[in-house]
Structure formats: C-alpha cells, structure tokens
Amino acid sequence: MIPPGNVAKDISGVRMAFWSELGEASARAFFDYPVVSWMARPIDGAALAAAAARCLLPFELIGLERIGDDVFISMPSEYAAEARALAAAFPEAGADTEYRPGPFPAGRGCYCATLSGGSAPARPIVDLMPIVAIRSKTYLLAQIELTWAPDESRSSSWATLSSARVSVKPV
C-alpha cells in the first residue's frame, strides 16, 4: 500500500525516531509503507488492477504496536477482515515457494523497526510516542520486489513491478 508522498513523509518521520532516538538501523532498512502480503510469485498487472478495483481497505494507520521485537504503526483492528481478504487474493509466500516471506510480518501495518535487546528505552518510546492517525483517501496497491540482507547490515533494495490506484475513504 503506497500512500501519496505527504503521507509517506509522515510515516518516515515516525520511523526516523527509532533511528535517531534508539539507533535502530532496521528503522531505515525498508520502505515507508505497509505490506499487506508477501507473495509467492509475481502476478500480472491486470490481476493487481482487478484487486485494486474491488479493494475495500482504507489507508489508515494508528498507534504503535509491538509484536515481539518488531514495531509497527498499526492498521485499525476493524480493518483486519479487509486486509485478510486483500491478502487472500494473492498467492502467499512460504518456505517452499519461489519467493520467500519478507523480513517482518505482513498485514500488521507499517513496519517501523526491530528493537535490539539492548534498547532499554524502547518500551517507553513505543508506549509514549504519540501517533496521530495517518490517513489517505487514495493509495497505490503495488507489487514490490524486495531484496534484503538478513545480517546486521540490514541493506535492502526494492523495485515496483506494477501498481494500481485504490480510492477508499477511511471511516
């Protein structure tokens, strides 16, 4: 889900706090938008456009949520069914598929960082960092190819393979 630039800038600002305050390199390693699904293989652009035309998932992110050591700007829980339905439209990556699942869980919202064990102040930042709801009336449903290093360098690169516009008003 690629939001307009002004919205991506807001997301980037939240993620940047994990880098500037905690020195978490993972906060700068990946893109500033939510991943709905890690796909097993690329799909054609027409299938992506059809999914975008049927999509009922608004672009809305709310407070921070910690899942294990990963921190996300989460999607509202009331959109969970729409997110699952959208993800189910695509072949999901697994251990035995050509493309593997990504470096963090999909469908949770926008990945911010993976907190290292030495981040003592991490809990208060997750609990106390105020997040104003981030919304957009439109976004691109995109198929992104991600390459990343699983080591501490957290180096990554990505390219957009195809995209289609989604226009859903947040409730």
Helices and strands as residue ranges (DSSP letters): H 5-22, G 25-28, H 45-54, E 59-61, E 64-67, E 70-74, G 77-79, H 80-88, E 109-114, H 122-128, E 134-136, E 138-148, E 156-167
